[in-house]
Amino acid sequence: MKTINVPKALLWDYTIPPDDLLWRLQRIADFFPLYGTDRETVIALYAHKDQLRIDRETRLLIEEFQKAWINKDG
């Protein structure tokens, strides 16, 4: 899997983000859908949604973005 890039705006407490995929996804999920709506990030968020601490509404948004990317890809 490609490395998930965390936007600089979400790194207020780190110069370089940890190399932990779940940490990166959690940080993005905390601010979704403001950040992380690109195809690769949505796929990763969706694949790991059960491992992340996300509320119901964010989970539904991630699922909808996943469906939209699948439909767009054909």
Secondary structure, DSSP 8 states (H G I E B T S, - for coil): -------GGG-TT-SS--S-HHHHHHHHHTTTTTS--SHHHHHHHHHTGGGS---HHHHHHHHHHHHHHHHHH-
